[in-house]
Amino acid sequence: MSVTLLASAALIVMPGGAGSDMADAMLAPTGAEQALEGAAHPDGVPQVPIAPEQAAPVIVLPQPGYGTAPEAAPPSLDQIEQDDTAIVVSGARTPKEDPMQAVNQASYEAVQAVDDAVIAPIAMTYQKALPRPVRSGLRNFLRNLTEPIVAINFMLQLKPGKAAETLGRFALNSTVGIGGLIDVAKAKPFNLPYRRNGFAYTFGYYGIGPGPYMFLPLVGPTTLRDVVGLTLDRFLLPFAVGGPLRHPGYVYGSFVIRSLDERVENDALFKRIREESNPYASYRELYLKTRQAEIDALRGRADFQKEGSVVLPALTPTPPPSAMSAPVVDAAPAVPPPVPAPVFVSEPVVQPLPAGY
């Protein structure tokens, strides 16, 4: 638009030629304007029209009348250019913990489609093909390999007692438990439960905030703090031990088994989240609250690291549309109690995503 305006101005100011003739024609008063000038003469005598070739061009400017607001000045060139590049901002607010909400929702929907088409069917086949004792054995074996990392972070958090218990679990399960396939340490007489811990917990324990919330493919809900901590958790032990822990077969195989197992174990929770009116927001809130509860537990407010010791507040079921539109009767219908939400295992894995957001 600015190029067009400049070109028009150049035609008007050009001396002679087509530009000058066009400017004279545009600026010369018309017959109606001459009549108006004659009518507005203070003596009441209309002026005699002057031939256009004998008079200089006259520009008639509109004069505001008394008692009326003056007309707005025409926009400047800068204003016109700004209007052409105006940005329309939506009125919806982005939560401060989720500054990349638009990107996260796109990732959320894409992973949901992949889960429905690929991950969920494979996970259900995995569940049917392997009996529960076999799946539990694989889960215990992979979890046992993480115990040294758990113990290191308890030491970093100045909790030597918890670190000693973790090392005791690792020794018992690695020997009596046949390499960790059987979790004998949690049963009597040892009573040493598994406690989740890692570098992300240590960061939070010392006051490092979670950072922006993210929903990543092959990871699921997480935060910047959890991504950094998980990277250290997964690479420190294989880097220090080496050998089979760095073999591609173990690295990729353990990832697939862990992901499928978590998908099967949390299937009920994911179905429950699908019933929420805003599944994406519910999923985000549940993850962030769980992680905060785990950090608070490390500071002595609860023993959340002990599995099943803390249950998050129940998710309030969203009534179906038919129930909301039903007529009011005298007898109040029985409302089922809220369904308790199981403890959310906050280990980033391939997560199923609620459909229909």
Protein Blocks (a to p, Z undefined) as FASTA:
>chain_A
ZZmmmmmmmmmmpgghjklmmmmmmmpccfklmmmmmmmpmnlpacddddfklpccdddd
ddddehiacddddddfklmmmmmmcccddfbdcdfklmmlmmmmmmmmmmmmmmmmmmmm
mmmmmmmmpcfklmmmmmmmmmmmmmmmmmmmmmmnopaklmmmmmmmmmmmmmmnnnol
acfklpcfklpacddddfklmmmmnopaebjadddehklpadfklmmmmmmmmmmmmmmn
gmmllgmklmmmmmmmmmmmmmmmmmmmmmmmmmpmblmlmmmmmmmmmmmmmmmmmnop
acfklghkaccddddddddfklmmpccdfbdcddddddddddddfbdcdddddehZZ
